[in-house]
Amino acid sequence: MSNSVPSKANSFSPSTHSVPRATVSRSQSTMHISQPRHILPCLDGGPGLAMDASLLARHRFLCSRLWRKSYRKLRCSHSKVLGPGFLLYGPQLWHGSAGLPVVVAFSLLFNRETTSIASAIHKGRMENGRRYQATKEEDYWGPSDQQQFEAFEIGHMVFLVLDHDQPNSLFRAPIGNSPKNIMDIGTGQGSWAIDVADLYPSATVRGVDIFPPPVSWMPLNCIFEVDDVLREWTWRDPFDFIHLRLMYGAFNSDGWAQLYKQAYDALEPGGWIEQMELDVRVYSDDGTLKKEHLLFEWGPMFVRLAERAGRSLQTHETMRNAIEKAGFVDVYEEKYKIPLGPWPKDPLLKEAGYLQFAHWNAAMEGWVMWMLTHYGEPEPWTKEEVHVYLAKVREELKNPHIHAYEPAKRVWARKPTKEEEQAKAKAKEADVKVEPSP
């Protein structure tokens, strides 16, 4: 039996209002926010907001977890939606009336909860100035370097904002209050794994990828491992929950079938799997995205290129059936429309649009460089041609008259209990007709 959750953001309408600003004050070690509102993303911020550019490179990754946690704390203390200005270019320091950066207080608070890990050395392969993952069998089309890790972090923020109204903005699967073992496949930057480890301090959370995440600090119960999930799994303890996100193009159809089967076998009976994927195609519901726009052809072109490369970017369309085929039951899905830019009137969607614009801006080169220089149409492109193309796409993204969005889908499902599997086996036996002997 299939299940579905009503789609988020079924309709949008452009905002006709100017963007107000937020003000912050700090008094006696307490941070107060008065009437939090939207702030246009910019490098030097606005009144009440400032960024020390000299800290940017040093703290961008060290403080990513800090910013996410402080962001959620601030949002939970107010009914209105906070603007994304202080997390788009983190570290942006919120200054109070005394001019002291609030980040100091948060750093002292959260550093007590973390532990250091040794840095891993994994060169991957360099191509067109970007670093890519590689296994013995094949190369991966998406880069794994500092620029792309920054994009991963912003993408993580997008989903936190979209699901802010949910009891748990990190996932939907009802795993209970005391899971023991959780896995994040394709962990990337490690943001999701770290947040879940914070949420369940008694659980062991494993973030697995074929390239080590750039993490210097993490919770004691969070482990990052470099591994190829298409090889034989050697983890001894069964998992209560396995999570995947934004892994389109990672495997071919046989690889996906193998992965879901291994995930099924590795889960506890009654355990859950959940996957979140984007549709790479861009749409508009009001006709503002025209056929002559590059964004109109963006998705179809890269779907074709990926097919030529032996990969599919249509994971969002195939994952549900593949998960059901692997044996999972109680399959649910939820659909999203993620705005590209701050054009919606709804404050939450406007905030998500800011972040998704920043996500695209940081990630686009990594998304397209390998595809276009290897499989571009009508022939492989040069690096310079890719940069010219991306400059034109960025201009379209900045156009407030194009009300574009990107669909996404979340699917979660349960492994049957032992009793359910036994009942299914008995029912199957009962259906077998025994041929009468001659």
C-alpha positions in Angstrom: 0.0 0.0 0.0 1.5 3.3 -1.0 1.3 6.5 1.0 1.9 10.1 0.2 2.3 13.3 2.1 0.8 16.6 0.7 3.3 18.5 -1.4 5.0 21.4 0.1 4.9 24.8 -1.7 2.2 23.8 -4.2 2.0 27.4 -5.5 4.1 30.5 -5.4 3.5 34.1 -6.0 6.1 36.8 -6.5 6.8 39.2 -3.6 6.0 42.8 -4.3 7.3 44.1 -1.0 10.7 45.5 -0.2 13.0 43.4 2.0 13.2 44.7 5.6 16.1 44.3 8.0 16.7 42.6 11.3 18.2 44.1 14.4 20.1 42.3 17.1 21.2 43.4 20.6 23.2 41.7 23.3 22.9 42.5 27.0 24.4 40.7 30.0 25.3 37.5 28.1 21.8 37.2 26.6 21.1 37.7 22.9 17.8 39.3 22.0 16.4 39.5 18.6 13.7 42.2 17.9 11.4 41.6 15.0 13.6 39.2 13.0 13.1 39.8 9.3 14.8 39.1 6.0 18.2 40.4 5.0 19.4 40.4 1.4 22.5 38.3 1.2 25.6 40.5 0.9 29.2 40.4 1.9 29.1 43.3 4.3 25.5 42.8 5.6 23.3 45.6 6.9 22.4 47.3 10.2 22.8 44.8 13.0 24.8 42.4 10.9 28.5 42.4 10.1 31.0 39.9 8.8 34.7 39.9 9.6 36.1 38.8 6.2 39.5 37.7 7.8 37.7 35.0 9.7 35.9 33.6 6.7 38.3 30.9 5.6 39.3 30.0 9.1 35.9 29.4 10.5 33.7 28.4 7.6 34.0 24.7 8.2 35.0 24.7 11.9 31.8 26.7 12.8 29.3 25.2 10.4 27.8 23.0 13.1 27.8 26.0 15.4 25.9 28.1 13.0 23.3 25.5 12.3 22.7 24.9 16.0 22.5 28.6 16.9 20.3 29.2 13.8 17.8 26.6 15.1 17.9 28.0 18.6 17.1 31.5 17.4 14.3 30.3 15.1 12.7 28.3 17.9 12.6 31.4 20.1 10.5 33.4 17.7 7.4 32.7 15.7 8.6 34.8 12.8 11.1 33.5 10.3 14.7 34.7 10.6 16.5 35.9 7.5 19.3 33.8 6.1 21.9 36.6 6.0 24.0 35.4 8.8 24.4 31.9 7.5 24.9 32.4 3.8 28.4 33.6 4.2 29.2 32.2 7.6 30.9 33.3 9.6 29.0 36.4 9.7 29.1 37.8 13.3 26.0 39.2 14.9 27.1 42.3 16.7 25.2 43.7 19.7 25.1 47.2 21.1 28.5 46.6 22.7 30.0 45.6 19.3 30.9 42.2 20.6 30.5 39.2 18.3 27.9 36.8 19.7 29.8 33.9 18.1 32.3 34.0 21.0 29.6 32.9 23.5 28.3 30.2 21.2 31.9 28.9 20.6 32.6 28.5 24.3 29.3 26.7 24.7 29.5 24.2 21.9 33.2 23.4 22.0 32.6 21.6 25.2 30.4 19.0 23.4 32.9 18.1 20.7 36.0 16.1 20.2 38.9 16.4 17.6 39.6 13.9 14.8 42.7 13.5 12.8 42.7 14.9 9.3 42.5 12.4 6.5 44.6 12.6 3.3 42.9 11.5 0.2 43.9 13.3 -3.0 41.3 11.9 -5.4 41.9 13.2 -8.9 42.4 16.8 -10.2 40.7 18.0 -13.3 40.0 21.5 -14.6 41.0 22.9 -11.2 38.6 20.7 -9.3 39.2 17.6 -7.1 37.0 14.5 -7.8 36.3 11.2 -6.1 37.5 8.0 -7.7 37.2 4.3 -7.0 39.1 1.5 -8.7 36.2 0.8 -11.0 35.1 4.3 -12.1 35.2 8.1 -11.6 32.4 10.1 -10.0 31.1 13.2 -11.9 30.8 15.5 -8.9 33.8 17.2 -7.3 34.7 16.8 -3.6 36.7 19.9 -2.7 36.3 22.9 -0.5 34.1 24.8 -3.0 31.7 21.9 -3.3 31.7 21.2 0.4 30.5 24.8 1.0 27.7 24.1 -1.4 26.8 20.9 0.5 26.5 23.0 3.7 24.1 25.5 2.1 22.1 22.7 0.6 21.7 21.2 4.1 20.4 24.5 5.3 17.8 24.6 2.5 16.1 21.5 3.7 16.3 22.6 7.4 14.4 25.7 6.4 11.8 23.9 4.2 11.0 21.5 7.0 11.2 24.1 9.9 7.5 23.5 10.6 8.1 19.7 11.2 8.8 18.2 14.6 12.0 16.9 13.1 13.5 18.9 10.2 16.3 16.3 9.6 14.1 13.3 8.5 10.6 11.9 8.5 11.1 8.2 9.4 9.5 7.4 12.8 12.6 5.8 14.3 11.6 6.4 17.9 13.5 8.2 20.7 16.4 5.7 21.2 17.9 4.4 18.0 21.3 2.7 18.5 22.9 2.7 15.0 22.3 5.2 12.2 24.1 5.4 8.8 24.3 8.4 6.4 25.3 7.1 3.0 27.1 9.7 0.8 27.6 11.9 3.8 29.6 14.6 1.9 30.2 17.5 4.2 28.9 15.4 7.1 26.3 18.1 8.1 23.4 15.7 8.4 25.3 13.1 10.3 26.6 15.6 12.8 23.2 17.1 13.4 21.6 13.7 13.9 24.4 12.7 16.3 23.6 15.8 18.3 19.9 14.9 18.3 20.6 11.3 19.5 23.6 11.4 21.8 23.2 7.8 22.8 23.2 6.5 19.2 26.2 5.8 17.0 26.0 7.8 13.7 28.2 6.7 10.8 28.8 9.0 7.9 30.1 7.0 4.9 31.5 8.3 1.6 34.3 7.5 -0.8 36.0 10.8 0.1 36.6 12.0 3.7 34.6 15.1 4.8 36.5 18.2 5.8 35.5 17.9 9.5 37.8 19.0 12.3 35.3 18.7 15.2 32.4 16.4 15.7 30.3 14.8 18.4 31.8 11.8 20.3 29.1 9.5 18.9 29.7 10.5 15.2 32.0 8.4 13.0 33.1 9.2 9.5 34.3 6.4 7.3 35.8 6.2 3.8 34.2 3.3 2.1 32.6 2.2 -1.2 29.0 1.1 -0.3 28.8 -1.0 -3.5 31.3 -3.4 -2.0 30.5 -6.0 0.7 29.3 -4.3 3.9 31.4 -5.3 6.9 29.5 -3.5 9.7 28.6 -6.0 12.3 25.8 -4.2 14.2 22.5 -3.8 12.4 21.2 -0.3 11.7 17.9 1.2 12.9 18.0 3.9 10.2 19.8 4.4 6.9 19.7 7.8 5.2 20.6 9.0 1.7 20.4 12.5 0.2 21.3 14.1 -3.1 23.0 11.1 -4.6 21.5 11.4 -8.1 24.0 10.2 -10.7 26.0 8.2 -8.1 25.2 4.7 -9.5 23.6 3.0 -12.5 20.4 1.0 -12.1 22.2 -2.2 -11.1 24.2 -0.3 -8.5 21.1 1.2 -7.0 19.4 -2.2 -6.8 22.5 -3.6 -5.1 22.7 -0.7 -2.6 19.0 -1.0 -1.6 19.4 -4.8 -1.1 22.5 -4.3 1.1 20.7 -1.6 3.1 17.7 -3.9 3.5 19.9 -6.7 4.8 21.8 -4.4 7.2 18.7 -3.0 8.8 17.1 -4.3 12.0 13.7 -5.8 11.3 11.4 -2.8 11.6 14.2 -0.4 10.7 13.8 2.5 8.3 15.4 3.8 5.1 14.9 7.4 3.8 16.1 9.1 0.7 15.8 12.7 -0.5 16.6 13.7 -4.1 16.3 16.7 -6.4 14.8 16.8 -9.9 17.6 18.6 -11.9 14.9 20.1 -14.2 13.7 23.7 -13.5 10.1 24.8 -13.8 7.8 27.7 -13.3 4.0 27.6 -12.7 3.2 31.1 -14.0 5.0 30.9 -17.4 7.8 33.3 -16.4 10.4 30.6 -17.4 10.5 30.8 -21.2 11.9 28.3 -23.7 14.6 30.7 -24.7 16.0 30.8 -21.1 19.0 28.6 -20.4 17.4 27.4 -17.2 14.5 25.9 -19.3 17.0 23.6 -21.1 19.3 23.1 -18.0 17.7 19.9 -16.7 16.9 18.1 -20.0 20.4 18.8 -21.3 22.2 17.3 -18.2 19.8 14.4 -18.1 20.9 13.5 -21.7 24.6 14.0 -20.8 24.4 11.8 -17.8 22.8 9.1 -19.8 25.7 9.2 -22.2 28.0 8.9 -19.2 26.2 5.8 -18.1 24.5 7.5 -15.1 21.0 8.6 -14.5 20.0 11.9 -12.8 16.4 10.8 -12.5 16.9 9.1 -9.2 13.9 11.0 -7.7 11.7 9.2 -10.2 13.1 5.7 -9.7 13.9 5.5 -6.0 10.5 4.6 -4.7 9.9 1.6 -7.0 13.5 0.4 -6.4 13.0 0.7 -2.6 9.7 -1.2 -2.8 11.3 -3.9 -5.0 14.0 -4.4 -2.4 11.3 -5.6 0.0 10.5 -2.4 2.0 6.9 -1.8 3.1 4.9 1.2 4.4 6.5 3.4 1.7 5.7 7.1 2.1 6.7 10.1 -0.1 6.7 13.9 0.2 7.1 16.3 -2.7 8.7 19.8 -2.6 9.0 22.8 -4.8 12.2 24.7 -3.9 12.2 28.3 -5.2 15.3 29.5 -7.0 15.6 33.0 -5.5 13.6 35.0 -3.0 10.6 35.7 -5.2 7.8 33.9 -3.2 5.7 36.0 -0.9 5.6 33.3 1.8 8.4 34.2 4.3 9.6 30.6 4.7 9.7 30.0 1.0 11.5 33.3 0.5 14.1 32.3 2.9 14.5 28.9 1.2 14.8 30.7 -2.1 17.7 32.8 -0.8 19.5 29.7 0.3 18.8 27.8 -2.8 20.1 30.7 -4.9 23.3 30.6 -2.8 23.4 26.8 -3.1 23.2 27.0 -6.9 25.8 29.8 -7.1 28.3 27.7 -5.1 27.6 24.4 -6.7 26.9 25.0 -10.4 30.5 24.7 -11.6 30.9 21.4 -9.8 27.6 20.1 -11.2 28.4 20.8 -14.8 32.2 21.0 -15.3 32.9 17.2 -15.7 29.7 16.6 -17.7 30.2 19.4 -20.2 34.0 18.8 -20.7 33.5 15.1 -21.2 30.0 14.8 -22.9 29.1 18.3 -23.9 26.9 18.9 -27.0 27.6 18.8 -29.9 31.2 18.0 -28.7 33.0 18.3 -25.3 33.3 21.9 -24.1 36.4 23.7 -23.0 36.7 24.9 -19.4 36.4 28.5 -20.7 33.2 27.7 -22.5 31.7 26.3 -19.3 32.6 29.5 -17.4 30.9 31.6 -20.1 27.8 29.4 -20.0 27.6 29.6 -16.1 27.9 33.4 -16.2 24.8 33.5 -18.4 22.9 31.1 -16.1 23.8 33.2 -13.1 22.3 36.2 -14.7 19.0 34.3 -15.2 19.0 33.2 -11.6 19.3 36.8 -10.5 16.3 37.9 -12.6 13.5 38.6 -10.2 10.9 38.2 -13.0 11.7 34.5 -13.5 9.7 32.6 -10.8 11.6 29.3 -11.2 11.7 26.4 -8.8 13.3 22.9 -8.5 11.2 19.9 -7.5 12.4 17.5 -4.9 11.1 14.3 -3.4 11.5 12.5 -0.1 10.8 8.7 0.3 10.9 6.7 3.5 10.0 3.1 4.0 10.3 0.3 6.6 11.9 -3.1 6.7 9.2 -5.7 7.7 9.4 -7.2 11.1 10.3 -10.9 11.5 6.6 -11.7 12.1 5.6 -9.9 9.0 8.2 -11.7 6.9 7.0 -15.1 8.3 3.4 -14.2 7.5 4.4 -13.2 4.0 6.3 -16.5 3.5 3.3 -18.5 4.7 1.0 -16.7 2.4 3.3 -17.3 -0.5 3.4 -21.0 0.3 -0.4 -21.1 0.4 -0.6 -19.6 -3.1 1.6 -22.3 -4.5 -0.5 -24.9 -6.2 0.7 -28.5 -6.0 0.3 -30.4 -9.2 -1.7 -33.6 -8.7 0.4 -36.7 -9.3 -0.4 -38.7 -12.5 
